[in-house]
Amino acid sequence: MSDSAVTSFINSCQGPLGGAEILQGKTDSDRKEVEEWIERFEKDITPLAKALNDHLETRTYIVGHTISNADLWTFVKLHEQVGTMTRDGQLKRANLTRWFDLIQEQAGALGHLAPIAIDLELPEFKPASKEKVVAPAVGQDEKKTKKANKKDAKAEEKKAKKEAAAAAAAPVAEAAATPAPAPAAAAEGDAKPAFNTQKKEKKVKAPKAPVAPVGPATPQPWQIDLRVGRILKVEKHPDADSLYVETVDIGEAEPRTVVSGLVKHIPIEEMENRWLVCVCNLKPATMRGVKSFAMVLAATDDTGKLELVDPPKGSKPGDKCYFGDWKEEKPEEVMNPKKKIWETIQPGLHTTAECRAAWKSDEGVVHVLKSEHGDCTVPSVVGAKIK
């Protein structure tokens, strides 16, 4: 799509989405990141789709916590490409597709772009039929096909003969096993037909399968699997200057590999043996060639200052973290991208005036993040967004 079309689309979205200043980025660091993102792919958008899919594994929007020009610019640039994606293509790049659907809901109609159908539901599994069907493969020689069919016909004929022989022998065996009839108690012609007096056994009905529990109508914070983790090893990503690759103990048999964009914010020395709070049920994603199996919670204020969320003292790897009173609720095994659980809950994550990590509902109720040992906190940032 031409640059003029992109500019026209962005201009048409500015008013309804909060104005040009908001879309350029809320903070200086956000504005710089928006400009860098567009400059990175302005001359060549070939690698844009893959890079965006990796980038969005731990993000709702490309930059910051709200829609920006980076989202609008990328949405227009990829509109035609996403429109030609097959369903398998959408599933292969689920993060990109999920983000595209979100931007399409917020801004697609504003720029008069044709809507694109998004379907991230996995196909229903149907077991294959057990019946054997002999069909010639593509390019199979006709003689081989006839030979296979002839062989099956002989097998069927042999089976039929065995069944016929068994059927013929059955009456003889039955007669031999039947005792001689007792003398007639009445004259011929007065005999009454005998009836089987044995009662039929009642068939025991199999117990009905339990009905699967129905999930909540709207995403809830307890569906996110939050656990205490401890970094066992950390090193810089071999192919990305801004990423760390961490080995994190979260209380499982084996530690998880986690990729985090924290190089610009936290020195590697401070990452070693660090205690963390991790999101453990996001779908694993490959980030610049390294697969990441969790996400580290961090809080960023309006100045761009970032601090990791700390678990309470006395914690151990694998301790469950939960919001408010939702201690007993069981989180999802893996959050389905189609349900947008993380995307719905994340905007409400923040730090309080007491530096506690918390989630604020749409009704304004604040639920503090905690474990059995106490509240999860940050060192100093207040009113910061957590992601």
N, C-alpha and C positions, 0 to 999 in steps of 0.2 A: 504494500500500500504506500502511496506517495507521501512525502513529508507534509504536503499541504493538507492531505486528508487526515493525517495524524493530528496536525495542529488544529484543524477544524473540530475534530472529535473532542480534544482536550478542552477547547474553548467552550463547547456546548455543555460540557460537564461541570464547569467551574462554579456556576451559580448554584445549582441544586446540591452540589457536594461540599459547599462551605466556602467557596471563593479561591482565587488564585494563590493566595498566601498559604492557605492550609494545604493545598495540593502540592505546593513546592516543598513542603516539609515543615514540621512544627518547630524543630530546633535547628541550630546551625549544623550539627552533625548529620541530622536527617537530610537537610537540603544538600549538603555535600555528597551524601550517599546517593541521593536521587540523580544528581548530575553525573556522578561517576558511573552509575548503572547504565544510563542512556548512552554516555560516551563509549562505554565498553562494547556495545553492540550496534552502534549507529552505522558503522561502515559495513559490517557483515553480521547478519542475524542467523547465519547457519548454525552456530553452536548455542543459540539462545534457548531453544526448547529444553535441551538436556541440562544446561547450566541452571535454568529456572527450576526444573523439577528437583534438582539437588538442593538448591537454595531454599526452597519452600518446605523442606522436610520439617523444620522446626519453626516455621513462620506462618502467620496468616496472610500478611501482606509483604511485598518486596522490601519495603523500608518502613520502620516504625510500627505503630499499632493501628494505623488507619490508612485508608486508601490515599494514594499520592500519584503524582504525574508519572512515576516509574511504573505503577500498575497500569495506568491508562495508556501510556506509550507502548508498553509491552503487549497489552491486550489487543490493541489495534494491529500491531506488527504480527501477532500470532493468530489473528482471527481466521484468516484464510487457511492456514496450516491446520488448526484445530478442526475446522470445518470439514477437512478431508480425512481426518483420522478415523480409522475403523474402531469398533468397540474394543478390540484387543489392544489397539494403540492407546486408547484412553486409559485402560487398566494398567498398561505398561508404565505410563507416566501419570500415575494417580495424583501425585501432589500438584502437578501443573494443571491437570484437569479439574481437580477440586477448587483450586484458586481461580481458574478461568470461569467456572460456574458462579463463584461468589462475585467476581467483578461484573460478570454478565448480569446478575440480578441487580446490582447497585447502579450500573452505568450503561449497560448495553443499549437500553431503549433510548437513553438521552442522546446518544450519537447516531441513532437510526441505523444501527447495524443489525443484520438479520440474526435472530437467535439461533443458537446451535444446541442440539439435543445432547445432554450429558447423561451417561449411564455407567455408574461405577459398581452396580450390583454384580456379584459373581454369578455365572451361569449355574442353573440347578443341575446337580449330578443325576444322571439317569443310567442305571446299570444296563449293560449290554444283554441282549437276549441270549438264553442258553441254547436255543435251537441252532443246530449246525446247518448252515447254508453254504453249499458249494457254488461259488460264482467265479467265473474266469477273471483273473486279474487283468489290468490294462496291459495289452501287449502279450498276454499269455498265448502259447501255441494251442491251436484248436484241438490237436491230438491229445495233449496233456489233460485238457478239460474233459474230453470224452472218457479218457482212461479213469480219471478220478470219479466221474459219475457212475461208470460201469462198476468200479470197485465198491462204491456205496450201495449200488443196487444188489450186488451179490451178498453183501453183508446183511441187508434188509431181508433178502430171500431166505438166508440161512437162519436168521432170527425167527422168521415166520414159521419155518418148518419145526423148529424146537418148540415153539408155543403150541402148534397143532398136535405134536406128539404128546406133550404134557397134558393137553386137554383131553386127548383120547384115553390116556391112562387114568385120569381122575375118576371116572365112573366105576372102573373095575376096583380100584383101591377103596372107593367108598362102599361098594357092595360088600367087599370082604370084611370091612370093619363094622358093618351093620349087623346086629344080633337078629336071630330068627324071630319072626312075629309070634306073639302069644296067641293061644286059641281064641277064636271068636267068641264073644260073650253073648251074641245074639244071632239070629238067623240072617242068612245072606239077604241083603236088601234093606235090613234094619240098622246096619252100621252107620254111625255118624262120623263125619270127618273129625280127625284129631286136631286139636289146636295146641300151639306151643304156649305152655303156661308160664314159661320163664319171663320174668319182668325185664324190660329193657333198661340197661343202665343209663342213668342221666349223664350226659356229657358235661364235664366240668369246664365252665367258661374260663378262658385265660383272662387274667387281670388286665384291665385297660392300661395302656402306657400312660405315664404321668404327663400332664400337659405342661409344656415348657413355660416358664414364667415370662410374663410380658414385661418388656423394659419400660422405662419411664417415657411419657409422651414427649417430653422435652429433655435435652441433655442436662445432666446433673453433675456437680463437681466430684461426687463420690465415684463416678464411673472412671475417673483418672487414677491410674495405679501409681501412687507416689511413695517412694521408699528412700531410706537413708543409704547413702553410698560412701565409699572411701576410695580415693585414687591410689592404686598400687604402683602405677607407672604412667609417665606422661612424656610425650615427645612431639615435635612439630611434624605436621603432615608433610610427606615428601613432595607433594605436588600443589600445595596451597599455603602461602605465607601467613594467612590469617587464621589457620585452623590448628588446633591441638588434636592429637589422637591419644586418648586416655584408656587405660585398663582399670575398670572400676569394679570393686567388690560390692555387690548389692545383696549379699546373703544367700546366693545360689551356689550350686556345686562348682560352677565355673564362673570367673569374672566376665563382664561384658566389655566389648569395645565400644567406646563412645567418642564421637567426633564433635568438637565444640569450637565455635568461632570466637575464642577468647584471647587470642594472641595479642591483640592491640590493647587489651584492657588489664590483663593479669600476667605478671612475669612467670615464666615457667617454674622458677624456684618456689613461688607461692602456691603453685598447683600441686606439687609433690606432697603425698600423704594428706591431701585436703579432704575434709568431710563435706558432703554434698547432700542435696535433695534432688532425686532424679525422677523424671517421668518414664515409666518402664513399660507402658503398653501402647506406645506409638508403633506404627508399622515400620520395621527396619528399612533404612534407606542408604543407598550408596552415595557418598559425598567425595567427589574427586577420586574415585577408585577404591575408597575404604568404606566398608559397610558399618553403619552406626546402629546400635541396638538400644539406645536410650537417649534422653535429653537432660541436660543440666539446667536447673532452675536458677535464673539470675534476674536481678532487679536493676532497671536503668531509669535515672531521673531525667528531667527536662534538659539538664546541661550535658547529658551524655555519659555521666558517671555511672559505672556498672559495678555491682557487688553481687557475689554469690549468696544464695539463701543458705543459711547455716542451720543444721539440725540442732536440737537442744543437747546440752551436755549429758553424758551418760548413754548416748545413743550407740547402737551397734549396727553394722551393715545388715540391711534387710528389714529394719524396723519400719512398720507401716506409718505413713503420715496421712492425716485426714483433716478435713475442714469441719469446724464446729463439733456437732454431736454425731456426725456420720462415721462413727468408729466401726460399727459392725457391718455396714453395707459392703458388698463384694464388688470390686471394680471389674470392668470389662477385661477379658483375656487380652484382646487386641482391639483397639478402637477402630471401628469401621470408618474410613474416610468419608463415605457417603452420608453418615449421620452427623458429621461436623461437630463432634462433641468438643474437641479441643478448641476449635475456632469459635464456638459459642461461649465457652467458659473463660478462655484466656483474657478477653477484654476486661473482665471483672477482677483479675488478679492484680494486687497492688501491695504496697507497704503502708502501714498505719503510722500515725504520729509517734507511736511507741516503737517503731522499727520492727513491727511484727509482720510476717507474711500473712495475707488474708485474701478472701474472695468476697466481693460485694454483689449481692443479688440485684435484680432489676427493681425490687421493692426497697432497696437501700439497706438491707440487713447485712451486717458484716460478720463473716465466719472466719475465725483465725485458724491458720494452718498449724497443726500440732502433732505430737506423737505421745506415747504414754509417759515420756520423760519431761514434757513441757512444750513450749511454743517454739516454732521455727522463726528465726529472725534474720535481720541484716545488720551490718555494723553501723551504718549512718544514714543511708538514703531514705528520705521520707516522701510519701506520696509518689513513689516510683512505680512504674509498670513492671510486672513480672512476666517473663516469657522463657 
